Amino acid sequence: EQLNQLYPKMDRFRDVCSRYDPNGVFRNHFVKEKLGF
């Protein structure tokens, strides 16, 4: 995935987001489409 190449800590960012926002309250279409979660 291109984002992982540009941002080596993207997986860690996804983990943190999932931990602090498990219900996806702060996620939107852009986040789902571009960041994959």
Summary of the structure (lengths in Angstrom):
residues: 37
radius of gyration: 10.0
end to end distance: 13.4
largest distance: 27.3
contacts: 69
relative contact order: 0.20
helix: 62%
strand: 0%
